[in-house]
Amino acid sequence: MTILDIRVGEAPNPKLSAREIEVLTTWLVCDSKSEASRSLYLSMGTVNTHLTRIRAKYSAVGRTAPTKATLLVRALQDGFIDIDDL
């Protein structure tokens, strides 16, 4: 099974907070972390901290996401972002 085989509702929920989802989706549609931090009025360190925690939560439920591409797949699978938003 690949990461694309898991469908919404079948995958273990990482239980991201609303702010973590906001940071994740903003970063996914931006060109860089610095652009996301400016957009959200956060420091780069805060964005990095959120992304580290998001990755840890996904890892804790057995759905690792070490790259931006895999985090994008996870966000699509979990309905945090839609392909039309990209």
N, C-alpha and C positions, 0 to 999 in steps of 0.2 A: 504494500500500500504506500502511496506517495502522499505528500502534504496536500495535494490537490484533491485526493480521494475523500477526505473528511468533509461532510456536509454540515451546514448549520443545524444545531440541535443534537447532533451525534457526538460532537467533540466536547471534552471536559471543559468546563467554564473556568477561565483564569481569575474571575471576579475582579476585574479592573474597576477602579473608581472612576467617577465622571471626569475628574481632572486628568487622570491617566489616559482616558479615551480621547479627551480633547487634545492633549499633547501629542499622542500617537497619530491621530488623524491629521492634525495640522502639519506635523513633520512629514507625513507621507505625501501630502500634496505640495509641500514646499521643496525648493531645490536644495536646501541645506538646513542643518540644525540652527545655524545663526539666523537664517530667515525665519524659522519657526519661533525662535526665542524672541525676536523683534516683534513678530506678529502677536504673540501671546503676552508681551511685556514681562518676560522672564529672563533670568540670566542663562547663559549657555550651560553653566553647571547644574542649574535646576532642571533644564531639559534633559541633560545627560542622566541625572539622578532618576527622573521619571522613566526614561527609556530602560535604564538598568533594572529598575523595579518591575517594569512591564515584562521584560525578558525573563526575569526570575520567576514571576508568576506563571508565565507560559511553561517554563521549564518544570515548575513544581507540579503541573498537571500533565506532564509528559508530552508537551507540544513545543519543543525547543524552537527558538526563533533567533538565531545568532546574527542574521543579516537584515538589512532593510527590506529586501525582497521577501524573506520569509515572514517578517512582521506584516508586510502588506497582505500576503496570503492569509495570515491569521485574522487580520482586521476584516478582510472580505468574507472569510468563513463565518466569523462571529457577527456579521452585520453591522460592524462599527462604521464602515465606509462602503460606498457603492462604486462600482466601476465608472459610473458617470461622473463621480466627484473628482476623478483623476485627470 
